[in-house]
Amino acid sequence: MAKQAKTPKSFENAIAQLEEIVAAMESRDLPLEDALDHYQQGIGLLRYCQDTLSRAEARLETLEANANDDDGAIAPADDPS
């Protein structure tokens, strides 16, 4: 049975976990069920990373748009938490 993936502590933590999963899948002979579990965990981490990067990109676009305002003031970014 597949383990329920935990939300990573950070983007960097998710990347490190992905690297570990890839290394494990590349370096040893995993039973099929273990390989599927690793793959499922990797997909969850990949989605987390993609979402995190999308939010960062949106935040940068907001910051750039605010920096180009007439008064030059930068509004605080929305906190996604």
C-alpha positions, -999 to 999 in steps of 0.1 A, spaced: 0 0 0 13 35 -9 24 58 19 6 91 22 29 119 11 36 146 36 38 182 26 75 191 23 89 217 47 102 238 19 109 238 -19 145 229 -12 134 200 10 111 188 -18 140 189 -43 162 170 -20 135 143 -15 131 141 -53 168 136 -57 168 108 -32 138 91 -49 155 93 -83 188 80 -69 170 51 -52 151 42 -84 183 44 -105 207 26 -82 190 -5 -70 166 -32 -80 134 -22 -63 104 -46 -61 76 -34 -84 54 -22 -55 83 -1 -40 91 14 -73 55 24 -78 54 39 -43 86 59 -51 71 70 -83 39 81 -66 58 101 -40 79 117 -67 48 128 -86 34 145 -55 67 162 -48 69 173 -85 34 189 -82 44 206 -50 75 221 -67 56 232 -98 29 249 -76 56 266 -55 74 279 -86 41 291 -101 33 311 -69 68 325 -69 65 336 -105 31 353 -99 46 370 -69 76 383 -90 52 395 -117 32 415 -90 64 429 -76 76 440 -111 42 455 -119 42 474 -86 78 486 -92 67 501 -125 39 522 -109 41 560 -112 50 565 -76 76 538 -75 62 523 -42 62 486 -39 31 471 -23 35 442 1 32 408 -16 2 386 -7 11 359 18 0 326 2 -1 308 36 
